[in-house]
Each structure stands twice: as structure tokens, then as C-alpha cells.
Amino acid sequence: MIQTGSAPTMSELANLAKSGRIKDVNILMSYLEGNVSIVNCKMIDYALGLIISEEGRNQIKHYLFNGIQIQRNYAALYFKRLGTVELLKEAVKKGCIDEIIAYSR
């Protein structure tokens, strides 16, 4: 269990990601709020990539359209890696992410 106020370990983040539950995706995305270090961003990005459950994917999709900017960007990276182009096009069309985030390699 991650202690409130402490930095998460990679193992803790991976366990959250592997569960793929809505509440666990919410916890992962909450680490992208506020003052976030580049190391923590990379850890969250890696952890998000471990999510394979439909429930988890749907929650990441929620963040793509409804999260704060950094959450939308990391959600876009997740779907970009999956090759989900139509979803990214929709997010660009709605102004949730820009074309650079959606289509850059």
C-alpha cells in the first residue's frame, strides 16, 4: 500500500497498474497532479503501459477527455502506443490534446 505523502516505488505503481481497476488508475493519475518530477512522470508512464484490463483502459480513456492537461497527455501516449488512432483523432478534434501529442513519434 502506498503511504500518503510518500513517493511511490516502481513496485507499488506496477501493482496498481496490473490490477487495472478504476480506483487504481485514479491513484496513478493522481501522481501527475501538482509539482511532478520527471522521474515520477517516467514511472507513471511506464506503469500506465502495464494496464491491460478493459476497465483500466476505459478509465484512461476518461482521463484522455476529462483529465488535467498532463493526464490527457499521458493518456494520449498510452493510446498512441496501442495504435488507437481514431480515439486520438477524436481527442484532437475535441481540443483535449494537440496534434503534436497525438501524432508525433
Secondary structure, DSSP 8 states (H G I E B T S, - for coil): ---TTS---HHHHHHHHHH--HHHHHHHHHTTSSS--HHHHHHHHHHHHT--SHHHHHHHHHHHHHS-HHHHHHHHHHHHHHT-HHHHHHHHHTTSS-HHHHH--
